[in-house]
Amino acid sequence: MRTYFEQRYCNECVIVHWVEVTHRQKQICHGEAYSPHGDPTHFTRRLGHGVEVIEKSYSLPLIWQMTLEAKQDERDTIDQLQDW
């Protein structure tokens, strides 16, 4: 998934900060403390006046994926057996 952020004036926060800008130029505020940089699950690249945030995709070997799914199923079973 890709999103685009620019530093623009935000009417909600009444300051200039990073806001998400859609293809139709709609601005979406994520709060004045939000920064598109520094998220370990995404990387950024410069694009126009702002940055594009792109989700990192990891392709694990099939045996690892099967192991992770089996462990998740095991955790789900244990949670269902708990007497809360």
PDB file of N, CA, C and O in Angstrom:
ATOM      1  N   MET A   1       0.831  -1.173   0.000  1.00  0.00           N
ATOM      2  CA  MET A   1       0.000   0.000   0.000  1.00  0.00           C
ATOM      3  C   MET A   1       0.879   1.241   0.000  1.00  0.00           C
ATOM      4  O   MET A   1       1.874   1.310   0.720  1.00  0.00           O
ATOM      5  N   ARG A   2       0.507   2.204  -0.801  1.00  0.00           N
ATOM      6  CA  ARG A   2       1.281   3.431  -0.904  1.00  0.00           C
ATOM      7  C   ARG A   2       0.423   4.623  -0.513  1.00  0.00           C
ATOM      8  O   ARG A   2      -0.737   4.732  -0.911  1.00  0.00           O
ATOM      9  N   THR A   3       1.006   5.504   0.264  1.00  0.00           N
ATOM     10  CA  THR A   3       0.341   6.744   0.625  1.00  0.00           C
ATOM     11  C   THR A   3       1.310   7.884   0.405  1.00  0.00           C
ATOM     12  O   THR A   3       2.523   7.679   0.382  1.00  0.00           O
ATOM     13  N   TYR A   4       0.781   9.082   0.243  1.00  0.00           N
ATOM     14  CA  TYR A   4       1.587  10.248  -0.066  1.00  0.00           C
ATOM     15  C   TYR A   4       1.376  11.306   1.017  1.00  0.00           C
ATOM     16  O   TYR A   4       0.238  11.610   1.377  1.00  0.00           O
ATOM     17  N   PHE A   5       2.463  11.863   1.530  1.00  0.00           N
ATOM     18  CA  PHE A   5       2.409  12.875   2.584  1.00  0.00           C
ATOM     19  C   PHE A   5       3.154  14.127   2.156  1.00  0.00           C
ATOM     20  O   PHE A   5       4.195  14.058   1.504  1.00  0.00           O
ATOM     21  N   GLU A   6       2.601  15.272   2.536  1.00  0.00           N
ATOM     22  CA  GLU A   6       3.243  16.562   2.318  1.00  0.00           C
ATOM     23  C   GLU A   6       3.145  17.363   3.602  1.00  0.00           C
ATOM     24  O   GLU A   6       2.258  17.141   4.426  1.00  0.00           O
ATOM     25  N   GLN A   7       4.074  18.302   3.758  1.00  0.00           N
ATOM     26  CA  GLN A   7       3.956  19.230   4.876  1.00  0.00           C
ATOM     27  C   GLN A   7       3.085  20.377   4.397  1.00  0.00           C
ATOM     28  O   GLN A   7       3.495  21.181   3.560  1.00  0.00           O
ATOM     29  N   ARG A   8       1.883  20.441   4.936  1.00  0.00           N
ATOM     30  CA  ARG A   8       0.897  21.448   4.556  1.00  0.00           C
ATOM     31  C   ARG A   8       0.245  22.024   5.806  1.00  0.00           C
ATOM     32  O   ARG A   8       0.359  21.474   6.902  1.00  0.00           O
ATOM     33  N   TYR A   9      -0.439  23.142   5.612  1.00  0.00           N
ATOM     34  CA  TYR A   9      -1.213  23.735   6.691  1.00  0.00           C
ATOM     35  C   TYR A   9      -2.435  22.862   6.946  1.00  0.00           C
ATOM     36  O   TYR A   9      -3.175  22.526   6.021  1.00  0.00           O
ATOM     37  N   CYS A  10      -2.634  22.501   8.196  1.00  0.00           N
ATOM     38  CA  CYS A  10      -3.760  21.660   8.581  1.00  0.00           C
ATOM     39  C   CYS A  10      -4.813  22.515   9.287  1.00  0.00           C
ATOM     40  O   CYS A  10      -4.522  23.172  10.286  1.00  0.00           O
ATOM     41  N   ASN A  11      -6.025  22.498   8.764  1.00  0.00           N
ATOM     42  CA  ASN A  11      -7.109  23.278   9.362  1.00  0.00           C
ATOM     43  C   ASN A  11      -7.534  22.732  10.722  1.00  0.00           C
ATOM     44  O   ASN A  11      -8.021  23.491  11.560  1.00  0.00           O
ATOM     45  N   GLU A  12      -7.363  21.435  10.960  1.00  0.00           N
ATOM     46  CA  GLU A  12      -7.749  20.841  12.237  1.00  0.00           C
ATOM     47  C   GLU A  12      -6.780  21.232  13.354  1.00  0.00           C
ATOM     48  O   GLU A  12      -7.201  21.573  14.460  1.00  0.00           O
ATOM     49  N   CYS A  13      -5.475  21.181  13.056  1.00  0.00           N
ATOM     50  CA  CYS A  13      -4.460  21.457  14.075  1.00  0.00           C
ATOM     51  C   CYS A  13      -4.001  22.919  14.059  1.00  0.00           C
ATOM     52  O   CYS A  13      -3.367  23.378  15.009  1.00  0.00           O
ATOM     53  N   VAL A  14      -4.311  23.637  13.004  1.00  0.00           N
ATOM     54  CA  VAL A  14      -3.973  25.042  12.807  1.00  0.00           C
ATOM     55  C   VAL A  14      -2.453  25.272  12.815  1.00  0.00           C
ATOM     56  O   VAL A  14      -1.975  26.284  13.328  1.00  0.00           O
ATOM     57  N   ILE A  15      -1.706  24.330  12.245  1.00  0.00           N
ATOM     58  CA  ILE A  15      -0.262  24.469  12.061  1.00  0.00           C
ATOM     59  C   ILE A  15       0.135  23.728  10.787  1.00  0.00           C
ATOM     60  O   ILE A  15      -0.675  23.026  10.182  1.00  0.00           O
ATOM     61  N   VAL A  16       1.391  23.897  10.395  1.00  0.00           N
ATOM     62  CA  VAL A  16       1.927  23.151   9.255  1.00  0.00           C
ATOM     63  C   VAL A  16       2.582  21.886   9.789  1.00  0.00           C
ATOM     64  O   VAL A  16       3.454  21.952  10.655  1.00  0.00           O
ATOM     65  N   HIS A  17       2.163  20.734   9.273  1.00  0.00           N
ATOM     66  CA  HIS A  17       2.774  19.453   9.640  1.00  0.00           C
ATOM     67  C   HIS A  17       2.485  18.440   8.542  1.00  0.00           C
ATOM     68  O   HIS A  17       1.858  18.773   7.537  1.00  0.00           O
ATOM     69  N   TRP A  18       2.944  17.198   8.732  1.00  0.00           N
ATOM     70  CA  TRP A  18       2.751  16.154   7.721  1.00  0.00           C
ATOM     71  C   TRP A  18       1.284  15.744   7.665  1.00  0.00           C
ATOM     72  O   TRP A  18       0.711  15.328   8.672  1.00  0.00           O
ATOM     73  N   VAL A  19       0.679  15.863   6.487  1.00  0.00           N
ATOM     74  CA  VAL A  19      -0.690  15.403   6.267  1.00  0.00           C
ATOM     75  C   VAL A  19      -0.703  14.482   5.052  1.00  0.00           C
ATOM     76  O   VAL A  19       0.066  14.667   4.109  1.00  0.00           O
ATOM     77  N   GLU A  20      -1.579  13.497   5.087  1.00  0.00           N
ATOM     78  CA  GLU A  20      -1.736  12.600   3.948  1.00  0.00           C
ATOM     79  C   GLU A  20      -2.548  13.326   2.882  1.00  0.00           C
ATOM     80  O   GLU A  20      -3.558  13.960   3.185  1.00  0.00           O
ATOM     81  N   VAL A  21      -2.100  13.229   1.635  1.00  0.00           N
ATOM     82  CA  VAL A  21      -2.788  13.878   0.523  1.00  0.00           C
ATOM     83  C   VAL A  21      -3.221  12.792  -0.457  1.00  0.00           C
ATOM     84  O   VAL A  21      -2.394  12.026  -0.951  1.00  0.00           O
ATOM     85  N   THR A  22      -4.532  12.731  -0.735  1.00  0.00           N
ATOM     86  CA  THR A  22      -5.061  11.728  -1.651  1.00  0.00           C
ATOM     87  C   THR A  22      -4.909  12.201  -3.090  1.00  0.00           C
ATOM     88  O   THR A  22      -4.480  13.328  -3.339  1.00  0.00           O
ATOM     89  N   HIS A  23      -5.262  11.338  -4.032  1.00  0.00           N
ATOM     90  CA  HIS A  23      -5.168  11.688  -5.447  1.00  0.00           C
ATOM     91  C   HIS A  23      -6.070  12.862  -5.801  1.00  0.00           C
ATOM     92  O   HIS A  23      -5.780  13.609  -6.736  1.00  0.00           O
ATOM     93  N   ARG A  24      -7.149  13.027  -5.069  1.00  0.00           N
ATOM     94  CA  ARG A  24      -8.084  14.133  -5.330  1.00  0.00           C
ATOM     95  C   ARG A  24      -7.778  15.359  -4.477  1.00  0.00           C
ATOM     96  O   ARG A  24      -8.624  16.240  -4.323  1.00  0.00           O
ATOM     97  N   GLN A  25      -6.549  15.415  -3.914  1.00  0.00           N
ATOM     98  CA  GLN A  25      -6.060  16.535  -3.108  1.00  0.00           C
ATOM     99  C   GLN A  25      -6.804  16.710  -1.789  1.00  0.00           C
ATOM    100  O   GLN A  25      -6.787  17.799  -1.216  1.00  0.00           O
ATOM    101  N   LYS A  26      -7.457  15.658  -1.297  1.00  0.00           N
ATOM    102  CA  LYS A  26      -8.080  15.700   0.020  1.00  0.00           C
ATOM    103  C   LYS A  26      -6.981  15.499   1.062  1.00  0.00           C
ATOM    104  O   LYS A  26      -6.110  14.646   0.893  1.00  0.00           O
ATOM    105  N   GLN A  27      -7.022  16.281   2.135  1.00  0.00           N
ATOM    106  CA  GLN A  27      -6.020  16.176   3.185  1.00  0.00           C
ATOM    107  C   GLN A  27      -6.573  15.369   4.354  1.00  0.00           C
ATOM    108  O   GLN A  27      -7.689  15.608   4.814  1.00  0.00           O
ATOM    109  N   ILE A  28      -5.775  14.407   4.830  1.00  0.00           N
ATOM    110  CA  ILE A  28      -6.153  13.582   5.969  1.00  0.00           C
ATOM    111  C   ILE A  28      -5.122  13.807   7.066  1.00  0.00           C
ATOM    112  O   ILE A  28      -3.935  13.543   6.877  1.00  0.00           O
ATOM    113  N   CYS A  29      -5.580  14.293   8.209  1.00  0.00           N
ATOM    114  CA  CYS A  29      -4.686  14.595   9.326  1.00  0.00           C
ATOM    115  C   CYS A  29      -4.478  13.348  10.178  1.00  0.00           C
ATOM    116  O   CYS A  29      -5.438  12.662  10.532  1.00  0.00           O
ATOM    117  N   HIS A  30      -3.216  13.056  10.507  1.00  0.00           N
ATOM    118  CA  HIS A  30      -2.886  11.936  11.398  1.00  0.00           C
ATOM    119  C   HIS A  30      -2.347  12.464  12.730  1.00  0.00           C
ATOM    120  O   HIS A  30      -1.786  11.703  13.519  1.00  0.00           O
ATOM    121  N   GLY A  31      -2.515  13.764  12.979  1.00  0.00           N
ATOM    122  CA  GLY A  31      -2.020  14.387  14.207  1.00  0.00           C
ATOM    123  C   GLY A  31      -0.714  15.101  13.954  1.00  0.00           C
ATOM    124  O   GLY A  31       0.065  14.708  13.085  1.00  0.00           O
ATOM    125  N   GLU A  32      -0.477  16.153  14.717  1.00  0.00           N
ATOM    126  CA  GLU A  32       0.713  16.962  14.457  1.00  0.00           C
ATOM    127  C   GLU A  32       2.009  16.247  14.822  1.00  0.00           C
ATOM    128  O   GLU A  32       3.068  16.633  14.329  1.00  0.00           O
ATOM    129  N   ALA A  33       1.962  15.233  15.658  1.00  0.00           N
ATOM    130  CA  ALA A  33       3.169  14.500  16.050  1.00  0.00           C
ATOM    131  C   ALA A  33       3.538  13.414  15.048  1.00  0.00           C
ATOM    132  O   ALA A  33       4.619  12.832  15.144  1.00  0.00           O
ATOM    133  N   TYR A  34       2.655  13.128  14.081  1.00  0.00           N
ATOM    134  CA  TYR A  34       2.918  12.050  13.122  1.00  0.00           C
ATOM    135  C   TYR A  34       4.023  12.447  12.153  1.00  0.00           C
ATOM    136  O   TYR A  34       4.075  13.582  11.679  1.00  0.00           O
ATOM    137  N   SER A  35       4.899  11.501  11.871  1.00  0.00           N
ATOM    138  CA  SER A  35       5.948  11.686  10.868  1.00  0.00           C
ATOM    139  C   SER A  35       6.003  10.423  10.016  1.00  0.00           C
ATOM    140  O   SER A  35       6.028   9.318  10.558  1.00  0.00           O
ATOM    141  N   PRO A  36       6.023  10.568   8.694  1.00  0.00           N
ATOM    142  CA  PRO A  36       6.077   9.375   7.849  1.00  0.00           C
ATOM    143  C   PRO A  36       7.442   8.687   7.874  1.00  0.00           C
ATOM    144  O   PRO A  36       7.588   7.580   7.356  1.00  0.00           O
ATOM    145  N   HIS A  37       8.423   9.327   8.464  1.00  0.00           N
ATOM    146  CA  HIS A  37       9.780   8.764   8.528  1.00  0.00           C
ATOM    147  C   HIS A  37       9.963   7.942   9.799  1.00  0.00           C
ATOM    148  O   HIS A  37       9.368   8.247  10.832  1.00  0.00           O
ATOM    149  N   GLY A  38      10.779   6.910   9.719  1.00  0.00           N
ATOM    150  CA  GLY A  38      11.141   6.170  10.911  1.00  0.00           C
ATOM    151  C   GLY A  38      10.273   4.983  11.245  1.00  0.00           C
ATOM    152  O   GLY A  38      10.482   4.367  12.290  1.00  0.00           O
ATOM    153  N   ASP A  39       9.311   4.626  10.420  1.00  0.00           N
ATOM    154  CA  ASP A  39       8.478   3.452  10.678  1.00  0.00           C
ATOM    155  C   ASP A  39       9.205   2.224  10.138  1.00  0.00           C
ATOM    156  O   ASP A  39       9.477   2.165   8.939  1.00  0.00           O
ATOM    157  N   PRO A  40       9.531   1.235  10.985  1.00  0.00           N
ATOM    158  CA  PRO A  40      10.306   0.085  10.507  1.00  0.00           C
ATOM    159  C   PRO A  40       9.554  -0.821   9.529  1.00  0.00           C
ATOM    160  O   PRO A  40      10.178  -1.637   8.850  1.00  0.00           O
ATOM    161  N   THR A  41       8.227  -0.694   9.444  1.00  0.00           N
ATOM    162  CA  THR A  41       7.464  -1.537   8.521  1.00  0.00           C
ATOM    163  C   THR A  41       7.228  -0.865   7.169  1.00  0.00           C
ATOM    164  O   THR A  41       6.621  -1.458   6.277  1.00  0.00           O
ATOM    165  N   HIS A  42       7.707   0.374   7.017  1.00  0.00           N
ATOM    166  CA  HIS A  42       7.530   1.119   5.774  1.00  0.00           C
ATOM    167  C   HIS A  42       8.838   1.812   5.399  1.00  0.00           C
ATOM    168  O   HIS A  42       9.698   2.042   6.249  1.00  0.00           O
ATOM    169  N   PHE A  43       8.973   2.136   4.131  1.00  0.00           N
ATOM    170  CA  PHE A  43      10.077   2.987   3.740  1.00  0.00           C
ATOM    171  C   PHE A  43       9.524   4.145   2.930  1.00  0.00           C
ATOM    172  O   PHE A  43       8.435   4.060   2.361  1.00  0.00           O
ATOM    173  N   THR A  44      10.293   5.237   2.884  1.00  0.00           N
ATOM    174  CA  THR A  44       9.826   6.445   2.212  1.00  0.00           C
ATOM    175  C   THR A  44      10.738   6.779   1.048  1.00  0.00           C
ATOM    176  O   THR A  44      11.915   6.419   1.025  1.00  0.00           O
ATOM    177  N   ARG A  45      10.155   7.482   0.079  1.00  0.00           N
ATOM    178  CA  ARG A  45      10.951   8.017  -1.022  1.00  0.00           C
ATOM    179  C   ARG A  45      10.362   9.368  -1.392  1.00  0.00           C
ATOM    180  O   ARG A  45       9.155   9.588  -1.292  1.00  0.00           O
ATOM    181  N   ARG A  46      11.237  10.263  -1.818  1.00  0.00           N
ATOM    182  CA  ARG A  46      10.784  11.590  -2.212  1.00  0.00           C
ATOM    183  C   ARG A  46       9.977  11.501  -3.488  1.00  0.00           C
ATOM    184  O   ARG A  46      10.307  10.758  -4.413  1.00  0.00           O
ATOM    185  N   LEU A  47       8.914  12.279  -3.512  1.00  0.00           N
ATOM    186  CA  LEU A  47       8.047  12.305  -4.684  1.00  0.00           C
ATOM    187  C   LEU A  47       7.374  13.665  -4.727  1.00  0.00           C
ATOM    188  O   LEU A  47       6.577  13.989  -3.847  1.00  0.00           O
ATOM    189  N   GLY A  48       7.680  14.454  -5.723  1.00  0.00           N
ATOM    190  CA  GLY A  48       7.091  15.785  -5.831  1.00  0.00           C
ATOM    191  C   GLY A  48       7.507  16.665  -4.669  1.00  0.00           C
ATOM    192  O   GLY A  48       8.697  16.807  -4.387  1.00  0.00           O
ATOM    193  N   HIS A  49       6.522  17.262  -3.987  1.00  0.00           N
ATOM    194  CA  HIS A  49       6.795  18.150  -2.853  1.00  0.00           C
ATOM    195  C   HIS A  49       6.814  17.401  -1.535  1.00  0.00           C
ATOM    196  O   HIS A  49       7.092  18.000  -0.496  1.00  0.00           O
ATOM    197  N   GLY A  50       6.531  16.125  -1.548  1.00  0.00           N
ATOM    198  CA  GLY A  50       6.448  15.367  -0.299  1.00  0.00           C
ATOM    199  C   GLY A  50       7.159  14.038  -0.382  1.00  0.00           C
ATOM    200  O   GLY A  50       8.151  13.886  -1.095  1.00  0.00           O
ATOM    201  N   VAL A  51       6.636  13.074   0.361  1.00  0.00           N
ATOM    202  CA  VAL A  51       7.213  11.738   0.383  1.00  0.00           C
ATOM    203  C   VAL A  51       6.115  10.712   0.177  1.00  0.00           C
ATOM    204  O   VAL A  51       4.968  10.908   0.580  1.00  0.00           O
ATOM    205  N   GLU A  52       6.489   9.623  -0.453  1.00  0.00           N
ATOM    206  CA  GLU A  52       5.586   8.495  -0.629  1.00  0.00           C
ATOM    207  C   GLU A  52       5.991   7.428   0.376  1.00  0.00           C
ATOM    208  O   GLU A  52       7.169   7.087   0.480  1.00  0.00           O
ATOM    209  N   VAL A  53       5.030   6.902   1.112  1.00  0.00           N
ATOM    210  CA  VAL A  53       5.288   5.872   2.115  1.00  0.00           C
ATOM    211  C   VAL A  53       4.831   4.540   1.525  1.00  0.00           C
ATOM    212  O   VAL A  53       3.674   4.386   1.135  1.00  0.00           O
ATOM    213  N   ILE A  54       5.750   3.585   1.466  1.00  0.00           N
ATOM    214  CA  ILE A  54       5.480   2.288   0.845  1.00  0.00           C
ATOM    215  C   ILE A  54       5.680   1.196   1.883  1.00  0.00           C
ATOM    216  O   ILE A  54       6.709   1.153   2.558  1.00  0.00           O
ATOM    217  N   GLU A  55       4.694   0.314   2.009  1.00  0.00           N
ATOM    218  CA  GLU A  55       4.775  -0.791   2.962  1.00  0.00           C
ATOM    219  C   GLU A  55       5.798  -1.812   2.486  1.00  0.00           C
ATOM    220  O   GLU A  55       5.803  -2.200   1.318  1.00  0.00           O
ATOM    221  N   LYS A  56       6.665  -2.245   3.397  1.00  0.00           N
ATOM    222  CA  LYS A  56       7.642  -3.272   3.064  1.00  0.00           C
ATOM    223  C   LYS A  56       6.935  -4.612   2.992  1.00  0.00           C
ATOM    224  O   LYS A  56       6.074  -4.915   3.818  1.00  0.00           O
ATOM    225  N   SER A  57       7.301  -5.408   2.009  1.00  0.00           N
ATOM    226  CA  SER A  57       6.728  -6.747   1.927  1.00  0.00           C
ATOM    227  C   SER A  57       7.854  -7.754   2.059  1.00  0.00           C
ATOM    228  O   SER A  57       8.884  -7.667   1.390  1.00  0.00           O
ATOM    229  N   TYR A  58       7.632  -8.682   2.916  1.00  0.00           N
ATOM    230  CA  TYR A  58       8.624  -9.725   3.164  1.00  0.00           C
ATOM    231  C   TYR A  58       8.093 -11.030   2.610  1.00  0.00           C
ATOM    232  O   TYR A  58       6.966 -11.425   2.911  1.00  0.00           O
ATOM    233  N   SER A  59       8.889 -11.695   1.810  1.00  0.00           N
ATOM    234  CA  SER A  59       8.488 -13.015   1.339  1.00  0.00           C
ATOM    235  C   SER A  59       9.341 -14.049   2.067  1.00  0.00           C
ATOM    236  O   SER A  59      10.531 -14.208   1.795  1.00  0.00           O
ATOM    237  N   LEU A  60       8.704 -14.736   2.987  1.00  0.00           N
ATOM    238  CA  LEU A  60       9.391 -15.766   3.758  1.00  0.00           C
ATOM    239  C   LEU A  60       9.358 -17.081   3.000  1.00  0.00           C
ATOM    240  O   LEU A  60       8.432 -17.324   2.227  1.00  0.00           O
ATOM    241  N   PRO A  61      10.346 -17.925   3.208  1.00  0.00           N
ATOM    242  CA  PRO A  61      10.292 -19.255   2.608  1.00  0.00           C
ATOM    243  C   PRO A  61       9.035 -19.992   3.078  1.00  0.00           C
ATOM    244  O   PRO A  61       8.553 -19.760   4.187  1.00  0.00           O
ATOM    245  N   LEU A  62       8.511 -20.872   2.238  1.00  0.00           N
ATOM    246  CA  LEU A  62       7.254 -21.563   2.512  1.00  0.00           C
ATOM    247  C   LEU A  62       7.279 -22.313   3.842  1.00  0.00           C
ATOM    248  O   LEU A  62       6.285 -22.292   4.567  1.00  0.00           O
ATOM    249  N   ILE A  63       8.369 -22.964   4.178  1.00  0.00           N
ATOM    250  CA  ILE A  63       8.437 -23.736   5.424  1.00  0.00           C
ATOM    251  C   ILE A  63       8.295 -22.813   6.632  1.00  0.00           C
ATOM    252  O   ILE A  63       7.690 -23.199   7.632  1.00  0.00           O
ATOM    253  N   TRP A  64       8.849 -21.588   6.553  1.00  0.00           N
ATOM    254  CA  TRP A  64       8.708 -20.626   7.647  1.00  0.00           C
ATOM    255  C   TRP A  64       7.258 -20.174   7.770  1.00  0.00           C
ATOM    256  O   TRP A  64       6.736 -20.060   8.879  1.00  0.00           O
ATOM    257  N   GLN A  65       6.605 -19.916   6.637  1.00  0.00           N
ATOM    258  CA  GLN A  65       5.214 -19.492   6.662  1.00  0.00           C
ATOM    259  C   GLN A  65       4.338 -20.570   7.299  1.00  0.00           C
ATOM    260  O   GLN A  65       3.457 -20.264   8.102  1.00  0.00           O
ATOM    261  N   MET A  66       4.584 -21.840   6.937  1.00  0.00           N
ATOM    262  CA  MET A  66       3.805 -22.942   7.494  1.00  0.00           C
ATOM    263  C   MET A  66       4.035 -23.047   8.998  1.00  0.00           C
ATOM    264  O   MET A  66       3.093 -23.300   9.748  1.00  0.00           O
ATOM    265  N   THR A  67       5.275 -22.858   9.448  1.00  0.00           N
ATOM    266  CA  THR A  67       5.596 -22.922  10.872  1.00  0.00           C
ATOM    267  C   THR A  67       4.897 -21.800  11.626  1.00  0.00           C
ATOM    268  O   THR A  67       4.339 -22.027  12.700  1.00  0.00           O
ATOM    269  N   LEU A  68       4.923 -20.591  11.073  1.00  0.00           N
ATOM    270  CA  LEU A  68       4.268 -19.457  11.722  1.00  0.00           C
ATOM    271  C   LEU A  68       2.756 -19.671  11.820  1.00  0.00           C
ATOM    272  O   LEU A  68       2.149 -19.343  12.840  1.00  0.00           O
ATOM    273  N   GLU A  69       2.151 -20.214  10.774  1.00  0.00           N
ATOM    274  CA  GLU A  69       0.718 -20.492  10.795  1.00  0.00           C
ATOM    275  C   GLU A  69       0.381 -21.557  11.831  1.00  0.00           C
ATOM    276  O   GLU A  69      -0.632 -21.450  12.523  1.00  0.00           O
ATOM    277  N   ALA A  70       1.223 -22.586  11.944  1.00  0.00           N
ATOM    278  CA  ALA A  70       0.984 -23.648  12.917  1.00  0.00           C
ATOM    279  C   ALA A  70       1.078 -23.092  14.339  1.00  0.00           C
ATOM    280  O   ALA A  70       0.278 -23.455  15.201  1.00  0.00           O
ATOM    281  N   LYS A  71       2.049 -22.215  14.585  1.00  0.00           N
ATOM    282  CA  LYS A  71       2.189 -21.628  15.920  1.00  0.00           C
ATOM    283  C   LYS A  71       0.989 -20.740  16.239  1.00  0.00           C
ATOM    284  O   LYS A  71       0.521 -20.724  17.377  1.00  0.00           O
ATOM    285  N   GLN A  72       0.489 -20.004  15.250  1.00  0.00           N
ATOM    286  CA  GLN A  72      -0.685 -19.163  15.480  1.00  0.00           C
ATOM    287  C   GLN A  72      -1.907 -20.020  15.790  1.00  0.00           C
ATOM    288  O   GLN A  72      -2.687 -19.681  16.681  1.00  0.00           O
ATOM    289  N   ASP A  73      -2.085 -21.126  15.068  1.00  0.00           N
ATOM    290  CA  ASP A  73      -3.194 -22.037  15.340  1.00  0.00           C
ATOM    291  C   ASP A  73      -3.093 -22.601  16.759  1.00  0.00           C
ATOM    292  O   ASP A  73      -4.098 -22.738  17.456  1.00  0.00           O
ATOM    293  N   GLU A  74      -1.865 -22.925  17.178  1.00  0.00           N
ATOM    294  CA  GLU A  74      -1.639 -23.453  18.520  1.00  0.00           C
ATOM    295  C   GLU A  74      -2.014 -22.415  19.575  1.00  0.00           C
ATOM    296  O   GLU A  74      -2.640 -22.751  20.580  1.00  0.00           O
ATOM    297  N   ARG A  75      -1.630 -21.141  19.350  1.00  0.00           N
ATOM    298  CA  ARG A  75      -1.970 -20.079  20.286  1.00  0.00           C
ATOM    299  C   ARG A  75      -3.480 -19.876  20.354  1.00  0.00           C
ATOM    300  O   ARG A  75      -4.027 -19.658  21.435  1.00  0.00           O
ATOM    301  N   ASP A  76      -4.161 -19.946  19.203  1.00  0.00           N
ATOM    302  CA  ASP A  76      -5.615 -19.795  19.180  1.00  0.00           C
ATOM    303  C   ASP A  76      -6.291 -20.904  19.981  1.00  0.00           C
ATOM    304  O   ASP A  76      -7.245 -20.649  20.717  1.00  0.00           O
ATOM    305  N   THR A  77      -5.796 -22.142  19.837  1.00  0.00           N
ATOM    306  CA  THR A  77      -6.352 -23.284  20.563  1.00  0.00           C
ATOM    307  C   THR A  77      -6.159 -23.098  22.059  1.00  0.00           C
ATOM    308  O   THR A  77      -7.078 -23.349  22.839  1.00  0.00           O
ATOM    309  N   ILE A  78      -4.979 -22.661  22.465  1.00  0.00           N
ATOM    310  CA  ILE A  78      -4.704 -22.446  23.896  1.00  0.00           C
ATOM    311  C   ILE A  78      -5.624 -21.367  24.440  1.00  0.00           C
ATOM    312  O   ILE A  78      -6.163 -21.513  25.537  1.00  0.00           O
ATOM    313  N   ASP A  79      -5.816 -20.270  23.684  1.00  0.00           N
ATOM    314  CA  ASP A  79      -6.696 -19.199  24.137  1.00  0.00           C
ATOM    315  C   ASP A  79      -8.122 -19.691  24.295  1.00  0.00           C
ATOM    316  O   ASP A  79      -8.815 -19.265  25.220  1.00  0.00           O
ATOM    317  N   GLN A  80      -8.575 -20.564  23.434  1.00  0.00           N
ATOM    318  CA  GLN A  80      -9.939 -21.073  23.526  1.00  0.00           C
ATOM    319  C   GLN A  80     -10.121 -22.004  24.730  1.00  0.00           C
ATOM    320  O   GLN A  80     -11.217 -22.114  25.279  1.00  0.00           O
ATOM    321  N   LEU A  81      -9.035 -22.671  25.131  1.00  0.00           N
ATOM    322  CA  LEU A  81      -9.114 -23.611  26.247  1.00  0.00           C
ATOM    323  C   LEU A  81      -8.995 -22.918  27.596  1.00  0.00           C
ATOM    324  O   LEU A  81      -9.293 -23.522  28.627  1.00  0.00           O
ATOM    325  N   GLN A  82      -8.564 -21.665  27.606  1.00  0.00           N
ATOM    326  CA  GLN A  82      -8.420 -20.931  28.865  1.00  0.00           C
ATOM    327  C   GLN A  82      -9.787 -20.734  29.500  1.00  0.00           C
ATOM    328  O   GLN A  82     -10.761 -20.422  28.815  1.00  0.00           O
ATOM    329  N   ASP A  83      -9.853 -20.917  30.799  1.00  0.00           N
ATOM    330  CA  ASP A  83     -11.078 -20.678  31.534  1.00  0.00           C
ATOM    331  C   ASP A  83     -10.966 -19.312  32.194  1.00  0.00           C
ATOM    332  O   ASP A  83     -10.412 -19.191  33.287  1.00  0.00           O
ATOM    333  N   TRP A  84     -11.476 -18.310  31.551  1.00  0.00           N
ATOM    334  CA  TRP A  84     -11.363 -16.948  32.073  1.00  0.00           C
ATOM    335  C   TRP A  84     -12.434 -16.749  33.047  1.00  0.00           C
ATOM    336  O   TRP A  84     -12.548 -15.670  33.628  1.00  0.00           O
TER     337      TRP A  84
END
